[in-house]
Amino acid sequence: MRVIVDNDTCSGCGLCASLCPDAFDMGSEGKALPRHKAVPSWLEQEYQIAADNCPEEAIKIFCQV
């Protein structure tokens, strides 16, 4: 699983970082930053929760094959 944040869409509300602090930080530009590009299996659920709750749908999750 891989994750990216679309910085053009992210409003910097911080919901992802507050819901899933082990998965996201807020960058110096006020946008969400995933802590991992390749998501460890033990954090997959947290990243999915953040993506599902992002009001701008800026968090994109991709399955690796």
N, CA, C, O and CB atoms as a CASP TS submission, in Angstrom:
PFRMAT TS
TARGET T0000
AUTHOR 0000-0000-0000
METHOD Language model
MODEL 1
PARENT N/A
ATOM      1  N   MET     1       0.843  -1.172   0.000  1.00  0.00           N
ATOM      2  CA  MET     1       0.000   0.000   0.000  1.00  0.00           C
ATOM      3  C   MET     1       0.892   1.239   0.000  1.00  0.00           C
ATOM      4  O   MET     1       1.873   1.325   0.739  1.00  0.00           O
ATOM      5  CB  MET     1      -0.961  -0.005   1.218  1.00  0.00           C
ATOM      6  N   ARG     2       0.519   2.198  -0.854  1.00  0.00           N
ATOM      7  CA  ARG     2       1.222   3.479  -0.923  1.00  0.00           C
ATOM      8  C   ARG     2       0.217   4.590  -0.692  1.00  0.00           C
ATOM      9  O   ARG     2      -0.974   4.424  -0.959  1.00  0.00           O
ATOM     10  CB  ARG     2       1.948   3.661  -2.291  1.00  0.00           C
ATOM     11  N   VAL     3       0.695   5.726  -0.196  1.00  0.00           N
ATOM     12  CA  VAL     3      -0.192   6.849   0.069  1.00  0.00           C
ATOM     13  C   VAL     3       0.454   8.145  -0.402  1.00  0.00           C
ATOM     14  O   VAL     3       1.664   8.332  -0.282  1.00  0.00           O
ATOM     15  CB  VAL     3      -0.537   6.930   1.567  1.00  0.00           C
ATOM     16  N   ILE     4      -0.367   9.027  -0.935  1.00  0.00           N
ATOM     17  CA  ILE     4       0.072  10.374  -1.280  1.00  0.00           C
ATOM     18  C   ILE     4      -1.010  11.355  -0.831  1.00  0.00           C
ATOM     19  O   ILE     4      -2.171  10.983  -0.663  1.00  0.00           O
ATOM     20  CB  ILE     4       0.357  10.505  -2.819  1.00  0.00           C
ATOM     21  N   VAL     5      -0.613  12.601  -0.641  1.00  0.00           N
ATOM     22  CA  VAL     5      -1.553  13.678  -0.358  1.00  0.00           C
ATOM     23  C   VAL     5      -1.466  14.660  -1.510  1.00  0.00           C
ATOM     24  O   VAL     5      -0.384  15.151  -1.835  1.00  0.00           O
ATOM     25  CB  VAL     5      -1.249  14.376   1.020  1.00  0.00           C
ATOM     26  N   ASP     6      -2.596  14.946  -2.125  1.00  0.00           N
ATOM     27  CA  ASP     6      -2.661  15.921  -3.210  1.00  0.00           C
ATOM     28  C   ASP     6      -2.607  17.315  -2.585  1.00  0.00           C
ATOM     29  O   ASP     6      -3.588  17.788  -2.011  1.00  0.00           O
ATOM     30  CB  ASP     6      -3.964  15.732  -4.079  1.00  0.00           C
ATOM     31  N   ASN     7      -1.450  17.965  -2.704  1.00  0.00           N
ATOM     32  CA  ASN     7      -1.261  19.271  -2.065  1.00  0.00           C
ATOM     33  C   ASN     7      -2.118  20.367  -2.682  1.00  0.00           C
ATOM     34  O   ASN     7      -2.367  21.388  -2.041  1.00  0.00           O
ATOM     35  CB  ASN     7       0.186  19.671  -2.140  1.00  0.00           C
ATOM     36  N   ASP     8      -2.568  20.174  -3.909  1.00  0.00           N
ATOM     37  CA  ASP     8      -3.462  21.159  -4.520  1.00  0.00           C
ATOM     38  C   ASP     8      -4.857  21.085  -3.911  1.00  0.00           C
ATOM     39  O   ASP     8      -5.587  22.077  -3.901  1.00  0.00           O
ATOM     40  CB  ASP     8      -3.539  20.945  -6.035  1.00  0.00           C
ATOM     41  N   THR     9      -5.225  19.917  -3.407  1.00  0.00           N
ATOM     42  CA  THR     9      -6.549  19.698  -2.835  1.00  0.00           C
ATOM     43  C   THR     9      -6.558  19.859  -1.324  1.00  0.00           C
ATOM     44  O   THR     9      -7.554  20.311  -0.760  1.00  0.00           O
ATOM     45  CB  THR     9      -7.049  18.323  -3.202  1.00  0.00           C
ATOM     46  N   CYS    10      -5.472  19.499  -0.662  1.00  0.00           N
ATOM     47  CA  CYS    10      -5.389  19.548   0.804  1.00  0.00           C
ATOM     48  C   CYS    10      -5.559  20.984   1.298  1.00  0.00           C
ATOM     49  O   CYS    10      -4.872  21.896   0.837  1.00  0.00           O
ATOM     50  CB  CYS    10      -4.037  18.968   1.297  1.00  0.00           C
ATOM     51  N   SER    11      -6.484  21.173   2.241  1.00  0.00           N
ATOM     52  CA  SER    11      -6.705  22.510   2.800  1.00  0.00           C
ATOM     53  C   SER    11      -5.885  22.749   4.064  1.00  0.00           C
ATOM     54  O   SER    11      -5.823  23.869   4.571  1.00  0.00           O
ATOM     55  CB  SER    11      -8.181  22.710   3.103  1.00  0.00           C
ATOM     56  N   GLY    12      -5.253  21.681   4.572  1.00  0.00           N
ATOM     57  CA  GLY    12      -4.463  21.818   5.785  1.00  0.00           C
ATOM     58  C   GLY    12      -5.298  21.853   7.048  1.00  0.00           C
ATOM     59  O   GLY    12      -4.888  22.440   8.050  1.00  0.00           O
ATOM     60  N   CYS    13      -6.469  21.228   7.007  1.00  0.00           N
ATOM     61  CA  CYS    13      -7.356  21.254   8.178  1.00  0.00           C
ATOM     62  C   CYS    13      -6.777  20.477   9.359  1.00  0.00           C
ATOM     63  O   CYS    13      -7.116  20.763  10.507  1.00  0.00           O
ATOM     64  CB  CYS    13      -8.722  20.683   7.811  1.00  0.00           C
ATOM     65  N   GLY    14      -5.910  19.503   9.095  1.00  0.00           N
ATOM     66  CA  GLY    14      -5.263  18.751  10.160  1.00  0.00           C
ATOM     67  C   GLY    14      -6.062  17.587  10.709  1.00  0.00           C
ATOM     68  O   GLY    14      -5.637  16.958  11.677  1.00  0.00           O
ATOM     69  N   LEU    15      -7.206  17.283  10.120  1.00  0.00           N
ATOM     70  CA  LEU    15      -8.028  16.182  10.611  1.00  0.00           C
ATOM     71  C   LEU    15      -7.277  14.860  10.543  1.00  0.00           C
ATOM     72  O   LEU    15      -7.354  14.056  11.472  1.00  0.00           O
ATOM     73  CB  LEU    15      -9.324  16.088   9.812  1.00  0.00           C
ATOM     74  N   CYS    16      -6.555  14.627   9.458  1.00  0.00           N
ATOM     75  CA  CYS    16      -5.814  13.369   9.313  1.00  0.00           C
ATOM     76  C   CYS    16      -4.770  13.217  10.417  1.00  0.00           C
ATOM     77  O   CYS    16      -4.622  12.136  10.987  1.00  0.00           O
ATOM     78  CB  CYS    16      -5.134  13.303   7.934  1.00  0.00           C
ATOM     79  N   ALA    17      -4.055  14.285  10.716  1.00  0.00           N
ATOM     80  CA  ALA    17      -3.023  14.234  11.753  1.00  0.00           C
ATOM     81  C   ALA    17      -3.634  14.071  13.146  1.00  0.00           C
ATOM     82  O   ALA    17      -3.030  13.438  14.012  1.00  0.00           O
ATOM     83  CB  ALA    17      -2.165  15.500  11.704  1.00  0.00           C
ATOM     84  N   SER    18      -4.808  14.627  13.368  1.00  0.00           N
ATOM     85  CA  SER    18      -5.436  14.463  14.679  1.00  0.00           C
ATOM     86  C   SER    18      -6.068  13.085  14.828  1.00  0.00           C
ATOM     87  O   SER    18      -6.042  12.515  15.919  1.00  0.00           O
ATOM     88  CB  SER    18      -6.490  15.543  14.899  1.00  0.00           C
ATOM     89  N   LEU    19      -6.637  12.535  13.752  1.00  0.00           N
ATOM     90  CA  LEU    19      -7.218  11.189  13.797  1.00  0.00           C
ATOM     91  C   LEU    19      -6.149  10.108  13.843  1.00  0.00           C
ATOM     92  O   LEU    19      -6.306   9.101  14.533  1.00  0.00           O
ATOM     93  CB  LEU    19      -8.119  10.964  12.593  1.00  0.00           C
ATOM     94  N   CYS    20      -5.067  10.316  13.110  1.00  0.00           N
ATOM     95  CA  CYS    20      -4.038   9.291  12.928  1.00  0.00           C
ATOM     96  C   CYS    20      -2.649   9.885  13.087  1.00  0.00           C
ATOM     97  O   CYS    20      -1.920  10.011  12.103  1.00  0.00           O
ATOM     98  CB  CYS    20      -4.172   8.631  11.552  1.00  0.00           C
ATOM     99  N   PRO    21      -2.266  10.253  14.305  1.00  0.00           N
ATOM    100  CA  PRO    21      -0.979  10.935  14.515  1.00  0.00           C
ATOM    101  C   PRO    21       0.241  10.073  14.188  1.00  0.00           C
ATOM    102  O   PRO    21       1.324  10.612  13.962  1.00  0.00           O
ATOM    103  CB  PRO    21      -0.883  11.392  15.942  1.00  0.00           C
ATOM    104  N   ASP    22       0.089   8.762  14.158  1.00  0.00           N
ATOM    105  CA  ASP    22       1.214   7.902  13.774  1.00  0.00           C
ATOM    106  C   ASP    22       1.393   7.839  12.264  1.00  0.00           C
ATOM    107  O   ASP    22       2.398   7.326  11.771  1.00  0.00           O
ATOM    108  CB  ASP    22       1.014   6.497  14.324  1.00  0.00           C
ATOM    109  N   ALA    23       0.417   8.361  11.534  1.00  0.00           N
ATOM    110  CA  ALA    23       0.445   8.271  10.080  1.00  0.00           C
ATOM    111  C   ALA    23       0.738   9.604   9.383  1.00  0.00           C
ATOM    112  O   ALA    23       1.315   9.612   8.296  1.00  0.00           O
ATOM    113  CB  ALA    23      -0.863   7.736   9.595  1.00  0.00           C
ATOM    114  N   PHE    24       0.348  10.727   9.992  1.00  0.00           N
ATOM    115  CA  PHE    24       0.470  12.027   9.328  1.00  0.00           C
ATOM    116  C   PHE    24       1.095  13.078  10.223  1.00  0.00           C
ATOM    117  O   PHE    24       0.921  13.075  11.441  1.00  0.00           O
ATOM    118  CB  PHE    24      -0.881  12.502   8.865  1.00  0.00           C
ATOM    119  N   ASP    25       1.828  13.977   9.583  1.00  0.00           N
ATOM    120  CA  ASP    25       2.336  15.199  10.202  1.00  0.00           C
ATOM    121  C   ASP    25       1.789  16.360   9.385  1.00  0.00           C
ATOM    122  O   ASP    25       1.314  16.175   8.264  1.00  0.00           O
ATOM    123  CB  ASP    25       3.921  15.220  10.263  1.00  0.00           C
ATOM    124  N   MET    26       1.860  17.552   9.955  1.00  0.00           N
ATOM    125  CA  MET    26       1.526  18.750   9.192  1.00  0.00           C
ATOM    126  C   MET    26       2.838  19.426   8.813  1.00  0.00           C
ATOM    127  O   MET    26       3.665  19.724   9.675  1.00  0.00           O
ATOM    128  CB  MET    26       0.592  19.721  10.011  1.00  0.00           C
ATOM    129  N   GLY    27       3.021  19.665   7.518  1.00  0.00           N
ATOM    130  CA  GLY    27       4.256  20.240   7.025  1.00  0.00           C
ATOM    131  C   GLY    27       4.356  21.728   7.278  1.00  0.00           C
ATOM    132  O   GLY    27       3.407  22.353   7.754  1.00  0.00           O
ATOM    133  N   SER    28       5.502  22.291   6.961  1.00  0.00           N
ATOM    134  CA  SER    28       5.757  23.721   7.199  1.00  0.00           C
ATOM    135  C   SER    28       4.852  24.616   6.354  1.00  0.00           C
ATOM    136  O   SER    28       4.637  25.779   6.696  1.00  0.00           O
ATOM    137  CB  SER    28       7.220  24.049   6.904  1.00  0.00           C
ATOM    138  N   GLU    29       4.324  24.083   5.257  1.00  0.00           N
ATOM    139  CA  GLU    29       3.400  24.859   4.417  1.00  0.00           C
ATOM    140  C   GLU    29       1.954  24.678   4.850  1.00  0.00           C
ATOM    141  O   GLU    29       1.038  25.169   4.190  1.00  0.00           O
ATOM    142  CB  GLU    29       3.550  24.457   2.954  1.00  0.00           C
ATOM    143  N   GLY    30       1.745  23.961   5.976  1.00  0.00           N
ATOM    144  CA  GLY    30       0.400  23.775   6.488  1.00  0.00           C
ATOM    145  C   GLY    30      -0.385  22.665   5.813  1.00  0.00           C
ATOM    146  O   GLY    30      -1.601  22.574   5.979  1.00  0.00           O
ATOM    147  N   LYS    31       0.293  21.828   5.062  1.00  0.00           N
ATOM    148  CA  LYS    31      -0.362  20.718   4.359  1.00  0.00           C
ATOM    149  C   LYS    31       0.010  19.402   5.041  1.00  0.00           C
ATOM    150  O   LYS    31       1.055  19.291   5.684  1.00  0.00           O
ATOM    151  CB  LYS    31       0.045  20.691   2.849  1.00  0.00           C
ATOM    152  N   ALA    32      -0.863  18.412   4.888  1.00  0.00           N
ATOM    153  CA  ALA    32      -0.623  17.098   5.473  1.00  0.00           C
ATOM    154  C   ALA    32       0.520  16.390   4.763  1.00  0.00           C
ATOM    155  O   ALA    32       0.663  16.470   3.543  1.00  0.00           O
ATOM    156  CB  ALA    32      -1.890  16.246   5.413  1.00  0.00           C
ATOM    157  N   LEU    33       1.328  15.696   5.553  1.00  0.00           N
ATOM    158  CA  LEU    33       2.427  14.898   5.021  1.00  0.00           C
ATOM    159  C   LEU    33       2.321  13.490   5.582  1.00  0.00           C
ATOM    160  O   LEU    33       2.329  13.316   6.800  1.00  0.00           O
ATOM    161  CB  LEU    33       3.805  15.531   5.367  1.00  0.00           C
ATOM    162  N   PRO    34       2.220  12.481   4.725  1.00  0.00           N
ATOM    163  CA  PRO    34       2.224  11.113   5.245  1.00  0.00           C
ATOM    164  C   PRO    34       3.613  10.785   5.785  1.00  0.00           C
ATOM    165  O   PRO    34       4.621  11.188   5.204  1.00  0.00           O
ATOM    166  CB  PRO    34       1.805  10.094   4.142  1.00  0.00           C
ATOM    167  N   ARG    35       3.662  10.071   6.871  1.00  0.00           N
ATOM    168  CA  ARG    35       4.948   9.684   7.458  1.00  0.00           C
ATOM    169  C   ARG    35       5.611   8.563   6.666  1.00  0.00           C
ATOM    170  O   ARG    35       6.817   8.347   6.794  1.00  0.00           O
ATOM    171  CB  ARG    35       4.758   9.250   8.910  1.00  0.00           C
ATOM    172  N   HIS    36       4.851   7.857   5.860  1.00  0.00           N
ATOM    173  CA  HIS    36       5.378   6.734   5.077  1.00  0.00           C
ATOM    174  C   HIS    36       4.813   6.794   3.665  1.00  0.00           C
ATOM    175  O   HIS    36       3.612   7.004   3.496  1.00  0.00           O
ATOM    176  CB  HIS    36       5.032   5.373   5.747  1.00  0.00           C
ATOM    177  N   LYS    37       5.639   6.617   2.662  1.00  0.00           N
ATOM    178  CA  LYS    37       5.133   6.473   1.292  1.00  0.00           C
ATOM    179  C   LYS    37       4.703   5.033   1.067  1.00  0.00           C
ATOM    180  O   LYS    37       3.654   4.769   0.481  1.00  0.00           O
ATOM    181  CB  LYS    37       6.209   6.893   0.246  1.00  0.00           C
ATOM    182  N   ALA    38       5.525   4.106   1.539  1.00  0.00           N
ATOM    183  CA  ALA    38       5.150   2.689   1.545  1.00  0.00           C
ATOM    184  C   ALA    38       4.635   2.405   2.958  1.00  0.00           C
ATOM    185  O   ALA    38       5.404   2.397   3.919  1.00  0.00           O
ATOM    186  CB  ALA    38       6.382   1.732   1.149  1.00  0.00           C
ATOM    187  N   VAL    39       3.357   2.176   3.069  1.00  0.00           N
ATOM    188  CA  VAL    39       2.695   2.049   4.368  1.00  0.00           C
ATOM    189  C   VAL    39       2.994   0.702   5.019  1.00  0.00           C
ATOM    190  O   VAL    39       2.779  -0.343   4.405  1.00  0.00           O
ATOM    191  CB  VAL    39       1.187   2.227   4.212  1.00  0.00           C
ATOM    192  N   PRO    40       3.489   0.718   6.260  1.00  0.00           N
ATOM    193  CA  PRO    40       3.685  -0.543   6.979  1.00  0.00           C
ATOM    194  C   PRO    40       2.322  -1.195   7.239  1.00  0.00           C
ATOM    195  O   PRO    40       1.330  -0.502   7.464  1.00  0.00           O
ATOM    196  CB  PRO    40       4.450  -0.306   8.323  1.00  0.00           C
ATOM    197  N   SER    41       2.282  -2.490   7.209  1.00  0.00           N
ATOM    198  CA  SER    41       1.010  -3.202   7.349  1.00  0.00           C
ATOM    199  C   SER    41       0.291  -2.847   8.652  1.00  0.00           C
ATOM    200  O   SER    41      -0.939  -2.815   8.684  1.00  0.00           O
ATOM    201  CB  SER    41       1.245  -4.705   7.284  1.00  0.00           C
ATOM    202  N   TRP    42       1.022  -2.587   9.704  1.00  0.00           N
ATOM    203  CA  TRP    42       0.382  -2.269  10.982  1.00  0.00           C
ATOM    204  C   TRP    42      -0.263  -0.886  11.014  1.00  0.00           C
ATOM    205  O   TRP    42      -0.990  -0.574  11.957  1.00  0.00           O
ATOM    206  CB  TRP    42       1.392  -2.367  12.087  1.00  0.00           C
ATOM    207  N   LEU    43      -0.011  -0.042   9.992  1.00  0.00           N
ATOM    208  CA  LEU    43      -0.630   1.282   9.924  1.00  0.00           C
ATOM    209  C   LEU    43      -1.671   1.406   8.808  1.00  0.00           C
ATOM    210  O   LEU    43      -2.246   2.478   8.622  1.00  0.00           O
ATOM    211  CB  LEU    43       0.436   2.329   9.730  1.00  0.00           C
ATOM    212  N   GLU    44      -1.914   0.345   8.080  1.00  0.00           N
ATOM    213  CA  GLU    44      -2.847   0.419   6.950  1.00  0.00           C
ATOM    214  C   GLU    44      -4.221   0.928   7.367  1.00  0.00           C
ATOM    215  O   GLU    44      -4.814   1.748   6.666  1.00  0.00           O
ATOM    216  CB  GLU    44      -2.988  -0.947   6.300  1.00  0.00           C
ATOM    217  N   GLN    45      -4.730   0.458   8.491  1.00  0.00           N
ATOM    218  CA  GLN    45      -6.054   0.873   8.938  1.00  0.00           C
ATOM    219  C   GLN    45      -6.083   2.369   9.271  1.00  0.00           C
ATOM    220  O   GLN    45      -7.061   3.051   8.965  1.00  0.00           O
ATOM    221  CB  GLN    45      -6.482   0.050  10.159  1.00  0.00           C
ATOM    222  N   GLU    46      -5.024   2.878   9.892  1.00  0.00           N
ATOM    223  CA  GLU    46      -4.977   4.306  10.224  1.00  0.00           C
ATOM    224  C   GLU    46      -4.985   5.170   8.969  1.00  0.00           C
ATOM    225  O   GLU    46      -5.702   6.169   8.902  1.00  0.00           O
ATOM    226  CB  GLU    46      -3.734   4.617  11.060  1.00  0.00           C
ATOM    227  N   TYR    47      -4.185   4.783   7.971  1.00  0.00           N
ATOM    228  CA  TYR    47      -4.172   5.549   6.724  1.00  0.00           C
ATOM    229  C   TYR    47      -5.539   5.506   6.046  1.00  0.00           C
ATOM    230  O   TYR    47      -5.981   6.506   5.481  1.00  0.00           O
ATOM    231  CB  TYR    47      -3.092   5.008   5.771  1.00  0.00           C
ATOM    232  N   GLN    48      -6.205   4.364   6.099  1.00  0.00           N
ATOM    233  CA  GLN    48      -7.525   4.247   5.478  1.00  0.00           C
ATOM    234  C   GLN    48      -8.546   5.116   6.212  1.00  0.00           C
ATOM    235  O   GLN    48      -9.397   5.744   5.581  1.00  0.00           O
ATOM    236  CB  GLN    48      -7.988   2.777   5.465  1.00  0.00           C
ATOM    237  N   ILE    49      -8.462   5.151   7.539  1.00  0.00           N
ATOM    238  CA  ILE    49      -9.361   6.014   8.322  1.00  0.00           C
ATOM    239  C   ILE    49      -9.165   7.474   7.926  1.00  0.00           C
ATOM    240  O   ILE    49     -10.137   8.206   7.738  1.00  0.00           O
ATOM    241  CB  ILE    49      -9.112   5.832   9.846  1.00  0.00           C
ATOM    242  N   ALA    50      -7.918   7.894   7.799  1.00  0.00           N
ATOM    243  CA  ALA    50      -7.629   9.276   7.412  1.00  0.00           C
ATOM    244  C   ALA    50      -8.170   9.579   6.020  1.00  0.00           C
ATOM    245  O   ALA    50      -8.777  10.628   5.805  1.00  0.00           O
ATOM    246  CB  ALA    50      -6.118   9.541   7.459  1.00  0.00           C
ATOM    247  N   ALA    51      -7.955   8.676   5.080  1.00  0.00           N
ATOM    248  CA  ALA    51      -8.441   8.881   3.715  1.00  0.00           C
ATOM    249  C   ALA    51      -9.968   8.944   3.686  1.00  0.00           C
ATOM    250  O   ALA    51     -10.545   9.787   2.998  1.00  0.00           O
ATOM    251  CB  ALA    51      -7.937   7.757   2.790  1.00  0.00           C
ATOM    252  N   ASP    52     -10.610   8.066   4.422  1.00  0.00           N
ATOM    253  CA  ASP    52     -12.076   8.026   4.450  1.00  0.00           C
ATOM    254  C   ASP    52     -12.679   9.277   5.072  1.00  0.00           C
ATOM    255  O   ASP    52     -13.804   9.650   4.740  1.00  0.00           O
ATOM    256  CB  ASP    52     -12.546   6.807   5.212  1.00  0.00           C
ATOM    257  N   ASN    53     -11.947   9.928   5.970  1.00  0.00           N
ATOM    258  CA  ASN    53     -12.470  11.088   6.680  1.00  0.00           C
ATOM    259  C   ASN    53     -11.966  12.430   6.158  1.00  0.00           C
ATOM    260  O   ASN    53     -12.382  13.477   6.653  1.00  0.00           O
ATOM    261  CB  ASN    53     -12.132  10.972   8.115  1.00  0.00           C
ATOM    262  N   CYS    54     -11.088  12.417   5.178  1.00  0.00           N
ATOM    263  CA  CYS    54     -10.549  13.667   4.632  1.00  0.00           C
ATOM    264  C   CYS    54     -11.680  14.448   3.944  1.00  0.00           C
ATOM    265  O   CYS    54     -12.272  13.946   2.988  1.00  0.00           O
ATOM    266  CB  CYS    54      -9.379  13.378   3.625  1.00  0.00           C
ATOM    267  N   PRO    55     -11.988  15.665   4.411  1.00  0.00           N
ATOM    268  CA  PRO    55     -13.093  16.410   3.822  1.00  0.00           C
ATOM    269  C   PRO    55     -12.845  16.832   2.367  1.00  0.00           C
ATOM    270  O   PRO    55     -13.797  17.078   1.627  1.00  0.00           O
ATOM    271  CB  PRO    55     -13.368  17.628   4.654  1.00  0.00           C
ATOM    272  N   GLU    56     -11.587  16.915   1.959  1.00  0.00           N
ATOM    273  CA  GLU    56     -11.257  17.297   0.586  1.00  0.00           C
ATOM    274  C   GLU    56     -10.937  16.105  -0.308  1.00  0.00           C
ATOM    275  O   GLU    56     -10.705  16.263  -1.506  1.00  0.00           O
ATOM    276  CB  GLU    56     -10.091  18.243   0.589  1.00  0.00           C
ATOM    277  N   GLU    57     -10.925  14.897   0.287  1.00  0.00           N
ATOM    278  CA  GLU    57     -10.535  13.673  -0.443  1.00  0.00           C
ATOM    279  C   GLU    57      -9.145  13.818  -1.062  1.00  0.00           C
ATOM    280  O   GLU    57      -8.899  13.369  -2.182  1.00  0.00           O
ATOM    281  CB  GLU    57     -11.568  13.350  -1.546  1.00  0.00           C
ATOM    282  N   ALA    58      -8.237  14.458  -0.306  1.00  0.00           N
ATOM    283  CA  ALA    58      -6.884  14.721  -0.785  1.00  0.00           C
ATOM    284  C   ALA    58      -5.929  13.550  -0.567  1.00  0.00           C
ATOM    285  O   ALA    58      -4.852  13.504  -1.162  1.00  0.00           O
ATOM    286  CB  ALA    58      -6.338  15.941  -0.107  1.00  0.00           C
ATOM    287  N   ILE    59      -6.321  12.612   0.281  1.00  0.00           N
ATOM    288  CA  ILE    59      -5.451  11.465   0.588  1.00  0.00           C
ATOM    289  C   ILE    59      -5.784  10.330  -0.373  1.00  0.00           C
ATOM    290  O   ILE    59      -6.918   9.855  -0.426  1.00  0.00           O
ATOM    291  CB  ILE    59      -5.622  10.999   2.079  1.00  0.00           C
ATOM    292  N   LYS    60      -4.789   9.909  -1.124  1.00  0.00           N
ATOM    293  CA  LYS    60      -4.970   8.849  -2.115  1.00  0.00           C
ATOM    294  C   LYS    60      -4.170   7.622  -1.693  1.00  0.00           C
ATOM    295  O   LYS    60      -2.979   7.711  -1.396  1.00  0.00           O
ATOM    296  CB  LYS    60      -4.535   9.328  -3.531  1.00  0.00           C
ATOM    297  N   ILE    61      -4.838   6.487  -1.673  1.00  0.00           N
ATOM    298  CA  ILE    61      -4.212   5.220  -1.298  1.00  0.00           C
ATOM    299  C   ILE    61      -4.187   4.307  -2.511  1.00  0.00           C
ATOM    300  O   ILE    61      -5.184   4.149  -3.215  1.00  0.00           O
ATOM    301  CB  ILE    61      -4.965   4.546  -0.115  1.00  0.00           C
ATOM    302  N   PHE    62      -3.027   3.711  -2.740  1.00  0.00           N
ATOM    303  CA  PHE    62      -2.839   2.818  -3.864  1.00  0.00           C
ATOM    304  C   PHE    62      -2.355   1.469  -3.348  1.00  0.00           C
ATOM    305  O   PHE    62      -1.474   1.404  -2.491  1.00  0.00           O
ATOM    306  CB  PHE    62      -1.842   3.413  -4.885  1.00  0.00           C
ATOM    307  N   CYS    63      -2.926   0.411  -3.865  1.00  0.00           N
ATOM    308  CA  CYS    63      -2.470  -0.938  -3.514  1.00  0.00           C
ATOM    309  C   CYS    63      -1.263  -1.273  -4.382  1.00  0.00           C
ATOM    310  O   CYS    63      -1.264  -1.034  -5.589  1.00  0.00           O
ATOM    311  CB  CYS    63      -3.615  -2.001  -3.706  1.00  0.00           C
ATOM    312  N   GLN    64      -0.247  -1.823  -3.757  1.00  0.00           N
ATOM    313  CA  GLN    64       0.946  -2.261  -4.486  1.00  0.00           C
ATOM    314  C   GLN    64       0.754  -3.701  -4.921  1.00  0.00           C
ATOM    315  O   GLN    64       0.187  -4.514  -4.192  1.00  0.00           O
ATOM    316  CB  GLN    64       2.227  -2.115  -3.615  1.00  0.00           C
ATOM    317  N   VAL    65       1.223  -3.999  -6.089  1.00  0.00           N
ATOM    318  CA  VAL    65       1.124  -5.368  -6.590  1.00  0.00           C
ATOM    319  C   VAL    65       2.507  -5.965  -6.693  1.00  0.00           C
ATOM    320  O   VAL    65       2.653  -7.119  -7.097  1.00  0.00           O
ATOM    321  CB  VAL    65       0.412  -5.414  -7.956  1.00  0.00           C
TER
END
